[in-house]
Amino acid sequence: MPFTQIHSFDLTASADGHSKVLRAAHHAIAAIDGGDIAAWLALGEGALPSRTDRPRYLKKMPSFAGDVLDPVQSHGDLMLHITGASADAVRQAAEQALRALPHQQVRWRADGTRPENRTEDGRGLSRNPFHFTEGHGNPAAAAEITERATVRTGQGEPSWAVGGSYQVIRIIRLATDFWDRDSVHEQERIIGRRRNGRWLDGTPSTDRAVFATDPHGKTTPLDSHVRRAAPNPRTPPSMVRRSYNYNRGPDDQGLIFSCFQSDLEKGFEAVQRRLQGEAMAKYTLTTGGGYFFVPPPGDDWLHALAES
């Protein structure tokens, strides 16, 4: 789905009333999900009472090197993520869902699009504000997507969370004017791929690069984005990305980075640590977002939380 609205809430109910709010949000999402809309809810740290057996890594998103997080554009107790085939469909679905939660306070909101949204070789691709194709790093097979993105039995997570996923949202402002002053050649060396996704050594976008034959970074620089994110392409990051472009005016446009994983430490956080010092850092500024947990399908998790 090429259009999205993300709404993050501060829950106004007491801790004992959170289960009622979560149930109402679950029903609101179920009522709009399907057809031209795909929607889900995700839990922030404050959605669950302290006595609840909670996902191991669910916490407030920390500030990483280079971040300038705006508190009013970050975190939240509950998130509704609504995607759709058109902007009008998303807007109408969001209005319907919000009417079902009249007493809850929206903390922040983000609207996004995926230009040139398409599927190629099993991967969802789009064009980001830096003119590069997004999505080549994702797996093409459904089984591998599930393996990277969803919590499994034996991970030390509560039983109600099995089948769910940790979702990270990052609102990343991009210095597009600054970026566009560089030549395409320089941009491609900063990213580590051609604009169309092909690797700098000529390897097709659908294959994995072999950095071992370029140990000193003559072809693909050692501080390029892809090389820092996944220094060994044979062991790609344990996460699945699905990002959107946003535009709030000439001085605030960029990427709504979104990724899903079964383990935050092995997924997003491991990649984020490796990215420190990358060549692209001077063009980006993360200003908001948060850590959330998407419950598994169905409503068994609601019953488990209510019983706890």
Helices and strands as residue ranges (DSSP letters): E 3-10, G 15-17, H 18-32, E 37-43, G 45-47, G 71-73, E 78-84, H 87-99, E 105-113, E 118-120, E 123-127, E 133-134, H 142-149, G 159-161, E 165-174, H 176-180, H 184-191, G 211-213, H 225-229, E 240-241, E 244-247, E 253-261, H 268-275, G 279-283, E 284-294, H 300-307
